[in-house]
Amino acid sequence: MKAFIIAVFSLLVLFSCAEKSTKSGQTGKNQFGEKISSKGAITYDQLLVQLSKSDKVTAKVKGRVSAVCQAKGCWMTIVSDDASKPSMFVKFKDYGFFMPKDISGKQVIMQGEAYYQTTSVEELKHYAEDEGLTKEAIASITQPKKELKFMASGVILLDK
């Protein structure tokens, strides 16, 4: 009986640890969310060209991270090397995975859908808090913003 209780307890510990490790959505060393490959990825600038012809684009995109949610890693911002081009706000499908909080400046490949959406003032302020902006910067947000967004189902972190 004692051996049975120890075995059941060991299994419970094992399963709780396994659940905890997949909660972040990390599916491999540098893979998050759905497992994807880099094959067929387009650059962020190429995505912007495709979006000039369509409201939504499903694609695999390579880009540079400029910011990550500092609360949980639940969103990130992608930018072009050309500072005149807009940034893209990236969220993760079904809130199913998070990214490391220290990847600003790193390259990623993401699979998902790009689209334009208006973000409310309340949501913009929430994201500004997540990013760790000052109270003054947060208070200066007074208008909703139409922005480029991306719902990623999987992400590869390229230079960790």
C-alpha positions, 0 to 999 in steps of 0.5 A: 500500500505504501509503495502504491501511495508513493507511486501515485504521488510521484506521478502527480508530481511528474504530471504537474511539472510537465503541465507547468513546463508546457504552460509557457507554450515552449515546444522546443529550445527556441520554439514557442506555440505551434511547432513551425519551420523557417522554410518559406518565411518572408521578411517583415518588409515583404509582409508590409507590401502584401498588406498594401494590397489586402486587409489580412495576410496569412504568412510566415514572417521574419522580423526584429523584436523591439519590445516585449510585455514585461509582465508575462511576455504575452505580446511583442512588437516587431519593427522594420530596419527602416524606421519610417515603416510602422511597427507590428503588435504581435499577440499569441493565439488563444493566449497559449504561449508567452515569449521570454521578456529579454528578447528585444533586438532579437530576430524571430520567425512567426506564423499567423495572420496579419491584419489592421485593427483599432486599439482602444485607449484603455487597451493602449494604456494597459500595453504601455503599463506592461511595457513599463512606460512612465505614468506621464507616457501612459497618461499621454495616451488619449486617442484610439490607434489603428495599428497593424497586428499579428496573431501568431500561432507559432514563433521561432526565436532565432538568436537566443 
